[in-house]
Amino acid sequence: MRSLSIFSFLAVILFLPNILIGQEGFLYEDDIYDANIKSVKFHIADLPTSMPIISLNSQSQLILTFDDMMGGDRYFAYKVIHCDQKWNPSTISELDYLDGFNDEELQNGYYSQGTRVNYSNYELAIPNEDTRLRISGNYLLVVYNDDTKDPILTRRFIVSENLVKVIPQFGKPVDVLLLKSHQDVSFKIEHRNYDIRRPLQNVKATIIQNGRWDNTISDVTPKFNTPGIIHFDRTQKLAFESFKEFRSFDIRSSRGINTSIHSMDLYEDRIDVLLQLDKTRASQIQFAESLFGNSRRDINGEFIIQSLDAYDSFTQSEYMNVFFNLQPKYEHPDADVYIFGKLTDWKLKDDFLLEYDSEREVYRRGVLLKQGYYDYIYLLVDRRSGEVTNAFEGNWYETENDYYIIIYHRGIGDRYDRVIGLRSFNSLTR
């Protein structure tokens, strides 16, 4: 066997997930439905912090890995579903978008080796010999228990055609009140070799910051077009909160502590890690932080599974009880504090809700995490209004962020949304 610009709306979405679960029992977004499933990673092969985006008919593969904390043998299967630009299932059949078969079993699973906590590690590559993709667009990967048919996780991914050229125009927000707190993204599309009829009606764009789907600006229509060029400009309010550089910690080794760790206690059946005390930094001007002791930046909210103590990070990495500690300027009795990042699927999850310790005057939470390097921030949620804010972090317009621009086209008579172009860029490199 082997989400923050529209805070109040997001709060409703994030706290009432059952409303969104359809008859299939899963969401058309990134989520986990089985509490035993942990350390889910889905990315381009050999690029562990990348978004799951590949080009149609390329040699690239997406790699899904995850752990089942039940250990032993559980049989999982998967399927892929083509979606429209708004992440609703497309009306086309499987034969239209799939060359191969759905509902195939995951073949690559392995037991953990020599770890204090036992688990089984699984891996899946998309596309593969059984599952090949015919067309571009949005896709949802669903992994489910082959015995019960219950979903265990879902992951979004995108297949793109390089038919148009996307030219980003990174600049300052039009609203002067946002100059120090937001980053503006405008762009244009060159399509001289690709015919687009009625571009103002048939072309739409989605802009993603740091691989997050919770604060995505989507369903963006062009402002105007000239011969061979479609323009999306700054008057369309395409501005993102810039945030600050992510907080980070490094638990890749159990043989010593680093500057992100206060203490580490090794027991026969567990490892306890106490992180350094975090403090509010909303009023601080912050620049790109160091990553591994040099001048590298953070990894924009992502995490990397890696053990410096083992030969195989996927089956020999330890799970550690990681204790977060946040010291606020004062208690927030009418609000909840959450750990937030890719490690939470960019969602507010109960497993990452901190509790206030009145004796120490800190918010605390212990989370079981696999050895690796992790980025995160803290979010504050008002219990009465549901408003979500980054009150402990703040914003600074010079923060380094990654952006992705995805261009969709549904021509006259087309039955699905094609992804005809995609561009990624960084706020510092422009």
N, C-alpha and C positions, 0 to 999 in steps of 0.2 A: 504494500500500500504506500503509496507515496502521497448673517446676513444682516446693512447699517444706515444707509442713506435715508430709507423710509422706515424709521425706527418703529413706529407704532404698528404699521402693517406687518412688519417682520415678526414682532412679538406675538401677534395672533397666529401667524403661520407656524412659528417655531414651537409654540406651546400647545397647539391643537392639531398634532399630526394625524390623529385618527380621522379627522374630517376629510383629509385629503387622500386617504387610502381607498382605492377603488375596489371593485369586485375581485381583482387579481390578488389583493392582499398586500400590495406594495405601492410605493410612491414612484413617480417618474422623476427621480432625483437621487442624489447620493444619500444612502441611508443604510443602517444595519438593523435587522429585525430579530436577531437572536443574540441574547446577552452573552453567549459563549464565544461569539466571533469577535476577534480583536486584531489590531495591527494591520488593517486593510490598506494596501497600497495598490494604486492603479496608475500606470505611467508608461511612457515610451521606454522600450528596452534600453537598459544601460543609462537612463537619465531619470534617477529616482525622484527628482523634484519637478519634473515636467508635467504639464497638463496632458491628459490622454487624448491627443490629437495626432492623426496620421493622414497622409495623402493617399488618395484612391490609387490602387494598382501599384503602390510602392512596395519596397521590400521591408518596410518598417513594421514592427509588431508592438502591440500594447501588452504589458505584463501585469496581471493581477496576482497578488499574493495576500494570504490571510492565515490566521491561526484559529483553530478550534480548541478552546480551552477544555472541552470534554475529553480530549485525547482519544485514543483508540480509533476505531473505524466507524466513520459516518460517511455515507455516500451522497455526494453532491452532484447536481447537474446544472446546466446553464442554458440560457437562450438570449438572443439579441433581438431587440425590437426597434424598428425604424420609427423616428418621431418627426413631427413637423417643427417649424422654427420656434414654436411656443412650448415644445416638449409635451405635446399630446401625441398619442400613437397615430401614425399615418394610416391612411385608408388603403394603401397598397398592400398586396399580399406578400408573404414571405418569399415567394418565387421571384418577385420583382427586385428584392434587395439582397437576397441570400443565395449564394452558390454553395450548396452543401446542406447541412442539417442543423436544426435547433434541437434542444433537449438532449444534448450530448453529455455524457458523464465526465466529470473532472478526473483525469487519469493520474496526475502528478500530486501525490500526497506522501508526506514523510513524518515519522515520529520524531519528537524532540529527543536530543541525546545528552545525557548527563546533566540535565537542568534540575533546579530545585522545584520548579513548577512544570508539570508535564503538559504538553499540548501537541497537536498535530498541525503541520504546516502544509498548505495547499498552494498550487501555482497553476495559472492558466494563461496561455498566449492567445491573443486575438489580432489578426486572423490566424487560422491554422488549417491543417489539411481537411478538417471536417467543416469548418466555418469560414467562408470567404465572402467578402462584401462586394456587391455589384455596383452600388451607387453611392454618391456622397450624401451627407446630411447629418442630422443628429441621431444618435443611437443610445439605447439603454441596454446595459448588460444586467441580466437578472440571474443570480445564483440561488438555487433552492435545494432543499432536502429531498433527495430522490425518493425516499420512502414515504414521507408525509406530504410532499409537494408544497410545503410551506417555504416562502422566500426567506433567505438568510441575509442577503445584501443586494443592493442595486448600485450601479455606477454609470454615470453619463460618460459618453465619449463622442468625438466628432471625427468625421471623415471628410476631407476637403479635396476639391479640385482646384488646381492653380490656373484658373481661366482669366482672372483679372489681377491687376496690380493694385494693392492697397498702400496708400501713402499717408502715414500718420503725420499730424501737425500738432505736436504737443505744445501747449501754451498756458497762459494765465487765464483764470476764470474771468468772464465778462463782469460778473458781480464783484464789485470792489470789496464787499464784506467777506468774500471768500478767498481773497488773495493770499492770506497767510495760512489757510487751513485746507485748501482744496487744490486738486490738480485737474486741469481741463484737457480733454481729448477730442480733437476734431480731425477729420481726415477726408481724403478724396479717393476715388476709384478710377483707374484708367482701364478702359475695356475696348480698345481699338481693334483687337482681334477676336472679340466675342460680342455678338449682336444682342443687345438688350432693348426690347420694345417696352415702351411706357415705364421707364426706370423709376419714376417718382412713385408709381403704384406697385411695381413688381419686385423692387429691391428693398431689402431690410437689413439692418445690422444689429449685432449684439457686441457690447464691450464688457470685458471681464477684467477685474483687477485681482492679480495674484492668484488666479485659479479659483476664485470664490464665486459661488453661484448665488449667495444670499444678497449681495448688493449689486448684482449685474444690472447694467442699463441695456434693456432689450427693446425689440420692436421699433428701432430707430429708422425713420424714413429719410430719404435725401431731402436736402433743402432746395437744390436746383441742379440742372445739368447743362453742360455745354457739349459740343461734338466730341465724343470719345471719353468724356470725363463726367463723373457724378460726384457732387459735392455734399458733404455733411459738415456743417460749420458750427462755430462756437456759440452762435445765438440759440442753439438748440439745447442749451443747459446740459452739456455732456461733461459734468464735473463730478469728481469723486472726492470724498473725504480722504485726505492723505495719510491720516494716522501718524504714528511714530514707528521707528524701527521696532521689530518684534523683540520681545524678551526671549531668551534662549537658555537651555540647559543641556549639558552633555553627560549622558550616562552610558557611554560606549564601553567603559571599563569598570570592573568591580575591584580593581587592584590599587586604586588610589583615588583621591578626590581632586577636583579642579576648582576654579574660581566660582563656578555656578552652584557648587554643592557645599553645604555647611557641614554635613556629616553623612557617613555611610556605615550601616551596621549589618554585618553578615551573620546569618544564622543557618542552622542546618536545613531549615525548610523555607527560608525566605531571605530577602534582602530589603532593608529599609533605607530609603534615601531622603534626607531632609535638605531641601533646596535652601539657598540663601534667602534672607528676608527681602521680599519685594516691597517697594514703597510707591506711593502716588508720584507720577511724573508729568501730570497734565500741564503744569506751568513751566516745564523745562524745555529748552530748545535742544533737540537731540539730532545728532547726525548718525550716519551709518555706523553700526557697531562692529566690533571685531567678531569673527566667527571661530576660528581655531587658534586664537592667539596671535593672529596677524591682521592685515588690513582688509581682509575679505568682509563682505556684508553679510547680513542675515540671509535666511533662505525663504523669506517672504511668507511666513506662516506655515511652511511645510514641516515634515519630519522625515528622517532617514533612519531606517532600521540597520544597525551595524553594531557588531561586537568586536572590540580590539583584543578580546581574550579568547576568541574561538576561531576555528578554521572556517566554519559555515555559519554565517550570521543568522540564517533563516531557521536552522534547527538546533543550534547550540547557544543561542542568545538566552540570557536569563530574563525573566520577568521580575520587575522591582516595584515595591510599594513606594511611590514618589509622593512626598508631602509638600504641597504648595503652601506658602505663607505670605499673605498680603497685609501690610500695615497701612490702614487708611489714615487720613487726617482726623477722621471722626467716624463713628459707627453710622450705618445707614439702616435704621430699624424698619423702614418701610420699603426696602429694596432688596433684591437678591444679587449676588455677585457670582459670575461664572468665569471659568477658564474657557478660552475660545481660540480656535485655530483649526488647521487641518486635522489635528488629532481628535477634534470633536466633530468632524465633517462640516465645519463652519456652521454649527448649530448650537443652540443652548440646550444642553443635555443634563439630566438630573445627576448623572455620574460625575459631572464636573461642576456641580453647585457647591460653593464654599459655605462653611458654617462659621459664625462669629464666635470667637473665644473671648468672652468678656474679661476673664482674668488676665490674659496676655494682650488683649486689645488688638487681635489680629483675626483675619479671615483665614480659615484653614481647610485643606482637603487632601485626602490621600487617594491616589489613583494608581491602578496597576498598569504599568507600561513596560514594553519590551525595550531592551537595550538599544540605544540609538541617540540621535541628536534631534532636539525638538524646539520649535518656535511656538510662541503663544502670546496672548494678551488677556487682559481682564475686561469684562463688560458688566455694566450695572443695569439692572432691570427694575423699574418702578412697579411695585405690585399693584398699585391702584390704576395707573394709566396704561401700564404695559410698555411705556417708553423705554427703549434700549439706548444707552449712551456709552461712550468710551471715556467716562469721567475720570478714570484712573490713568489714562494714557494721553489724551489730548491729540492734537493734530499739528503737523508742521509741513509746510508746502515743499520743503526740500527732501522729504523722505523718499527713499529709493523704493519704487514699486514696479512690478511687471504688469503690462497690459496686453490684452489680446483683442483684436478686432476681427469679427467673423461676419462674412457677407453671405446673405441668403438671396436666392433668386427663384421665384416661381413664375415661369413664363406663361403666356396665354395657352391654355390647354394642358399644362403640366399638372400631374397628380401628386407631386411631392415637392418639398423645399430642398433645392440643391444648395450646397455650400460651395460657392464659386471662387472664393478667395479668403485668405486668412493672413493676418500679420501680427507678430508679437514684437514688442519693443519695451524698452526700459525708460523710466522717467528721468534717469540721470544721463544715459547715453543718447536719449532723444532719437 
